[in-house]
Amino acid sequence: MAFSSSFSVMFVVVVWMMVGSSSYAQLSTNFYSKSCPKVLSTVESVVKSAVSKEKRMGASLVRLFFHDCFVN
């Protein structure tokens, strides 16, 4: 149960970061909808697998996204 809730929180944070930065960086949540329609499910399964092997991976990914998206 802890894995599911921590993954859900991480997923919400990542989506919030993507949406929140879209007005400045012109990002789009459907950028790959035609060229790679399975990208979200693929990323989700890889992240779930990584977090199940190493619990700190979730926090590491959030930190990576933070520095990639918010630091100029």
N, C-alpha and C positions, 0 to 999 in steps of 0.2 A: 504494500500500500504506500509506503514512503517513496518508493521509486516512482510510482505513478503520479503522486502529487508534486514531487520535485521536478519531474519532467514537464508536467503541466505548467508549473510556474515558470520554468525556463522557456518553454514554448511561447507563453504569453509575453514574456519579456522580449524575446527575439522579435515576435510579430510587432509589438509596440515600438521597438526600436526601428524596425523597417518602415512602419507607417509614419512614425513621428519624424523621421528624417526625410521622408519622400518629398516634402514641399521644398526643402532646400537643395537636395541633391537630385531631384527629379527621378527618384527611384519608383518602381512600380511593383506591386505584389504579383502581378500577372505577366511580368516580363517574359517568362519562359513558357507561358501557357500554350503557345503554338510550337515552338522549337523543341521543347522538352516537357510535355504535359505531365510526366510522372515525377518531376523534380521534388515536389513537396513530400510525397510518400517515400521517395528514395532517401531524402535527407532525414526524414523522421525515423526510418528504420535503422539507418546508420548511426544516428545519434543515440537512439535507444540501445543499440548494441554496444556502443562505446561506453555509455553510462553504466550499463549492466556489468561490464568488465572492470571499469574503474569509476567509482562513485564520484570522484572529484572532477571528472570530465565535464559534467554539467556546469559547474562553477567556472572551469577553465574556458569553456566555450562562451559563456556570458561575458567574461572578462575580455576575451578576444574580440567579440562583437562590439563591446563598449569602446575599446581602444581603436578599432577599425572605423567605427561610425562617428564617434564624438570627439576625438582628439584631432586637432587641425595640424 
